Amino acid sequence: MFVPIYKTDEIRKIDSLTCEFQNISSLELMDRASQCLSQWILNNIDSPSDRCYFIFCGPGGNGGDGLGIAYYLASKGVRIKVFLYAQSTEHCSRDNKAMQLRLATIGIGVELNEQNVRPESDHDIAIDALFGFGLNRPLVGDVAKAAEAIQLFSECISIDMPSGLLSAPPYSPGPGDVVVTATHTLAVQLPKMPYFLPETIDYVGNLHFVDISLVDTIEELERVSVMTDSVLVSPERRKSSYKGEFGHVSLYAGSYGMMGAAQLAAKACLRSGAGLLTCIVPQCGYEIMQISVPEAMVMTCSGKSLDTSVPYNRKTTVLAVGPGLGRNQETTDAVKSIIEYANQQRLPIVIDADAIWHLKRLIDSSNIVLTNAVLTPHVGEFDHLTHRHESHWERLQTALEFARMYDCYVVLKSCKTAVITPQGDFIFCPAGNPGMATAGSGDVLTGIVAGSVAQWGLNQLSVCRAVMRHSTAGDMALKSLKQGCKSLIASDIIAFMS
C-alpha cells in the first residue's frame, strides 16, 4: 500500500542485506541489475540497425551498471559505444573494473574521458550511467562535459537517477549546475526523493521502476513513502447498504462569479461515493446549484458571498470549506465560525482554496484549533499561510512542522502531491500529470477528500485514497484527449472517477 523512500545510506544497506540474505556477491547483484535494465531497454526501445547506444559510465556502481548494460546489449547484437569518465581505469570501484574486464572478453573497448562525443545519427540514444543516487556534489570537469554531451542526443536513458541530481536535501540543483535531462529514467527498484520534487522531476522524464529482487526487510529510519495502487481498493458495499452509511458532507463554497468552484467540488464529492451532500452557498448561487447538481441539497445565506449567517446541517458528518469563497472580512468571519462549529461538534473538516487565505488571517489574530482538519493547499497557498520557501524540500519540512503543531493533515498539492500526517509521515502520490494544473482541479480534490473522509473516517488511508483517486482520474482523462495536457479541464477528472 505504501513503499518507503530511502536515503542513500539506507539503499546501500539494502544492497548489502540482499547480498547477505541471497548469498551473492556485490558483483553478482550488479550483474543482475544490468541484465534487468538491459532487458527493459530491449523490450521497450526500438533498435533499428542504424541505431547506436552511446553509453556514458562513471567510476562507481552506476557506471558498473552501465558497463553491464553495454555487455548485454552487445551480446544481443545491438550497436554500442562505451565511454568511461574517471581519473584512470584503476580509480574505479572493484565491481566497475570487473565489468570493464568482462566487456573486453567480447572485444568491446572503453574510451577514457573522451570529450568530443557526438551522435552519429538522429536515431542514436545516450545511456547516462555517470552517477546514480549517491552524488553529493555538483558535476565538474570531464564529467560535467560528458553530461553536456549527453544532451546532444535526441533521447537519453538515465540509470537510476539523471546524473547531476544530488542525493541529499534540498536535492534541487544550484544555479549553473550541470544536470542530465532524461527522456526515461530507469529506477533500480526503489523510489528516491528527486522523483517527486518540482525542482527535480523535469530532469527525470518518464519514470520506470525495474525490479531486481532486492530484499524488502529493513527498518524504516524515516517515515517517507510513496503510495501504490492498492490504496484505491476500498471495501465492497453490502447489498443492504443505504445512503446514510456513507456520510453526509456539508460543503461551504461559492460566491458571486465563482459558483463553478462549488459545482466542481460538489460533483466530485458525490462521485467519490458520499452518501449525502448539502451545499451551503450564498443566495446568488441557489438556482445554479439546484439545477447543476440535482443530487445535492442546498442551503443559503443572504448576499453574494458567505457570511456569519451561514446555516448548519445538524446531520452533517464532514464539513468542507473553501472553493470559490472570495476574500472579504465577512467571509473570514464565516470561515472562523465554520471551523469553530467543526471543533465543537468534533467533526472532520476539509479546508481549501480561499478558506486557506482566510485561515492565515485567523492564525495571525486568534488561537485557531485545527484538530480533525485536512488542509489542501497548493504551494502558493501554503507559502502564504506560512512563509516563502527556497525549495520544495524546505516547504515539506514546514508542512511537517505545521501538521504536528496543529494536529492536522496537510495535502500539499504539487506535481507529485504529498500527504503529511499529524504523526509525521510524508506520503507521495506517484500519479498525476501537468494537465491537472488547471482551474478547478483543486476544487475537485476538495470534494473527493470530503467524500472519502465521509465514507471511511479521517485517517491516513482515506486521505491518501482521495489523493490517489484524484491523480489517477486525471491520468485516465489525459489518455482520452487527443490534444494532450493543454486540453484537460477539471470536469474531465470528475468524468473519469467512475
Protein Blocks (a to p, Z undefined) as FASTA:
>chain_A
ZZcdddfklmmmmmmmmmmmnopafklmmmmmmmmmmmmmmmmmccdfkbccdddddfbl
mlmmmmmmmmmmmmnopacddddddfblklpcfklmmmmmmmmmnopacdehiakbccfb
fkbccddffbcchiabdcehjllmmmmmmmmpmbdcdehiaghiacbdehiacehiacdd
dfbdcdehiacfklmgfklmmmnmpaddddehiafbdcdfbdcddddfklmpccdddfkb
cfklnopadddeddehilmmmmmmmmmmmmnopabdcddddfklmmmmmmmmmmbccddd
edjbdcfkbccdfkbcbdcehihnbpafklmmmmmmmmmmmmmnopacddehjlmmmmmm
mmmmmccdfehiacdddfklmmmmmmccfbfklmmmmmmmmmmmnopacddddfbdcddd
fkopacddfbdcfklmcghklmmmmmmmmmmmmmnopafklmmmmmmmmmmmmmmmmmmp
mnlmmlpcfklmmmmmZZ
